[in-house]
Amino acid sequence: MPLLPTLSTAFIVLSAVLVAIGWTLIAQGKASAHKKIMIAAAVSALLFFIIYLSRTVLVGNTSFGGPDHLRIYYTLFLIFHIILATVGAVFGIVTLTLAFKRNISRHRKIGPVTSIIWFFTAITGVAVYLLLYIIYEGGETTSMIKAILGF
């Protein structure tokens, strides 16, 4: 297992687990504990992003190494994951900003949506990791555009 992709995937999974714990805590009325756990979830997601971005800039991205007949499905799934992750990150920033500004009524409305998007982001991220490094041997490490689109 490659170190950086495994580590970054672990951080994104940790962030989703922490979000689930935070959701449970706020449902129990434990606002202070909720805040601490959600900050930890955000830090975990940020660590994922720092590792991912560093690897992308310094090393490149790993292209799909599975069978050619599955490449189009993998590519579509990856594009879906990237869009979902981007939307989730924007929602996360907005949700955290609302909480820090004490706009709790709006935070309560957007928070559950953000959490659900983040859970799906983590799940699809793990699936991408499994397809790239566990189920199939990774392809060549190359630029991000070439790794995603295959050219």
C-alpha positions in Angstrom: 0.0 0.0 0.0 1.4 3.4 -0.9 1.9 5.6 2.1 0.6 9.0 1.1 -2.7 7.8 -0.6 -3.3 5.5 2.3 -2.7 8.2 4.9 -4.8 10.8 3.1 -7.7 8.2 2.7 -7.4 7.5 6.4 -7.8 11.2 7.2 -10.9 11.5 5.1 -12.5 8.5 6.7 -11.6 9.8 10.1 -13.2 13.1 9.2 -16.4 11.3 8.3 -16.4 9.3 11.5 -15.9 12.5 13.5 -18.8 14.2 11.7 -21.0 11.2 12.6 -19.9 11.5 16.2 -20.5 15.2 16.1 -24.0 14.7 14.7 -24.8 12.3 17.6 -23.4 14.7 20.2 -25.5 17.6 19.0 -28.6 15.4 18.9 -27.9 14.7 22.6 -27.6 18.4 23.3 -23.9 18.4 23.9 -23.0 21.5 22.0 -19.5 22.0 23.4 -18.4 18.5 22.7 -20.1 18.8 19.2 -18.0 21.9 18.5 -14.7 20.2 19.5 -15.4 17.1 17.4 -16.5 19.0 14.4 -13.3 21.1 14.5 -11.4 17.9 14.7 -13.3 16.6 11.7 -12.4 19.8 9.8 -8.7 19.5 10.8 -8.8 15.9 9.6 -10.3 16.9 6.3 -7.7 19.7 5.9 -4.9 17.2 6.6 -6.3 15.0 3.8 -6.3 18.0 1.5 -2.8 19.1 2.3 -1.5 15.5 1.8 -3.5 15.1 -1.4 -2.4 18.5 -2.8 1.2 18.0 -1.9 1.3 14.6 -3.6 -0.4 16.0 -6.6 2.0 18.9 -7.0 5.2 17.0 -6.1 4.6 13.5 -7.4 1.5 13.6 -9.7 -1.6 11.5 -9.8 -2.0 7.8 -10.3 -4.0 6.8 -13.4 -6.4 3.9 -13.3 -4.6 0.6 -13.8 -7.6 -1.7 -14.1 -9.0 -3.2 -17.3 -9.6 -0.9 -20.3 -13.3 -1.8 -20.5 -13.8 -0.4 -17.0 -11.8 2.8 -17.5 -14.8 4.9 -18.7 -16.9 3.8 -15.6 -14.0 4.6 -13.3 -13.5 8.0 -15.0 -17.2 8.9 -14.6 -17.1 7.7 -11.0 -14.0 9.8 -10.3 -15.5 12.9 -11.8 -18.6 12.4 -9.7 -16.4 12.0 -6.6 -14.4 15.2 -7.4 -17.6 17.2 -7.9 -19.0 15.8 -4.7 -15.8 16.5 -2.8 -15.7 20.1 -4.1 -19.3 20.7 -3.2 -18.8 19.1 0.2 -15.7 21.2 0.9 -17.6 24.4 0.1 -20.6 23.3 2.2 -18.2 22.5 5.0 -16.5 25.9 4.9 -19.9 27.6 4.9 -21.2 25.4 7.7 -18.2 26.1 9.9 -18.3 29.8 9.1 -22.0 29.9 10.2 -21.1 28.1 13.4 -18.2 30.4 14.2 -20.3 33.5 13.5 -22.9 32.0 15.9 -25.6 32.0 13.1 -26.9 28.8 14.6 -30.3 28.8 12.9 -28.7 28.7 9.4 -26.0 26.3 10.7 -28.7 23.9 11.9 -30.3 24.0 8.4 -27.2 23.5 6.3 -25.3 21.2 8.8 -27.2 18.0 8.1 -27.0 18.5 4.3 -23.2 19.1 4.6 -22.8 16.0 6.7 -24.6 13.8 4.2 -22.6 15.2 1.3 -19.4 14.5 3.4 -20.4 10.9 4.1 -20.9 10.3 0.4 -17.6 12.0 -0.4 -15.8 9.8 2.1 -17.4 6.6 0.8 -16.7 7.5 -2.9 -13.1 8.5 -1.9 -12.5 5.1 -0.3 -13.9 3.5 -3.4 -11.5 5.5 -5.6 -8.6 4.5 -3.3 -9.6 0.8 -3.5 -9.9 0.9 -7.3 -6.5 2.6 -7.7 -4.4 0.8 -5.1 -6.1 -2.4 -3.8 -8.4 -4.0 -6.3 -6.2 -3.1 -9.3 -2.6 -2.2 -9.5 -2.2 1.5 -10.0 -1.4 2.8 -13.4 1.4 5.3 -14.2 1.8 8.3 -12.0 1.3 11.3 -14.2 -0.2 14.8 -14.3 -3.7 15.2 -12.8 -5.4 15.9 -16.2 -3.8 12.9 -17.8 -4.6 10.6 -14.8 -8.3 11.7 -14.8 -9.0 11.9 -18.5 -6.5 9.4 -19.8 -4.7 11.7 -22.2 
